[in-house]
Amino acid sequence: MDETGYLDRLFIHKDHQRHGIAALLCDWLEREAAVSRFTTHASITAGPFFEKRGYRVVREQLVEVRGILLKNYMMEKFLPFC
């Protein structure tokens, strides 16, 4: 996660998914960030993970990777005011 709250490249090896690793990493990153808004570009398969964490879809996008068009989602999450 960068200083603006943009989370890029969160990948967990297929043999270690669904063990809470990504959630622990995101919890720590979001807790330590000095921002109130987080953003990410989530794949179709990662979208539900981020939605469970309180992110919402801002827009659907098509991105080209090595000549192939892939759908992903620009997502954002705001921290509640305390």
N, C-alpha and C positions, 0 to 999 in steps of 0.2 A: 504494500500500500504506500502510495506516495503522500507528500505533505498536503495534497488537496483532498485526500480521501478516496482517490481512485485505486481500486483493487484490480490488479492485473495478474493473470497467470496463476490461478489457484488450481493446481492439479494434484490429485491423489492417485497413486498407482492402483490399478484395478483390483489387485489382491488385498488392498488395505482400505477400500471404500466401505462406507456404512459402519465405521467403527468410531465415528465422532471426531476424527482427526481434523477435517476441514472446519467443523464447527468450533473446535478448540482454537485453531489458528485464527479464524474470523473473530471469535470472542476477544482474543488477545489484541489483535490489530485494531478492532473497533474501540476497545477500552483505552488503548494507548494513544490513539490518534487525537490530535488537538483540533478536531473539526466536528461540525454538527451534521454534515451531509456526506454520505458515502455513495460512490458510483461504481459500476462495473459493466462490462459487456459480457453477458452470460450466454452460453450456448443453449440450445433447446434442452439438452439433458441437465444442465446446471440451473436452469431457470427455477424449477420447483424448490431446489435447495435454498436459493436466495429469497424466494417468496416466503418460505417458512421462517426466514430470518427477518422478515419485515420489509424487504425490498419490494418495490413496485415497478412494473414495466413502464418506461417512459415512451419507448418506441421500439418497433420491430425493424430490423435492418437486414439487408443482404450484403454480405462481404465476400470479396473474391479472394480465394486462397489457392494459389497455384493453378489458376484457370477454372476453379470450381466455385460456384456461388453457394454460400452457406448462410442460413438464417441464424441470427442471434438477436439478443435483446439488450438495449441500453436500459439499465435498471438503476434505481436510486433508493436510498433509505435516509430518513431524517431521524436524528436522535430527539426524543421527547424533551421538552423544556422541563427543567427541574426547579 
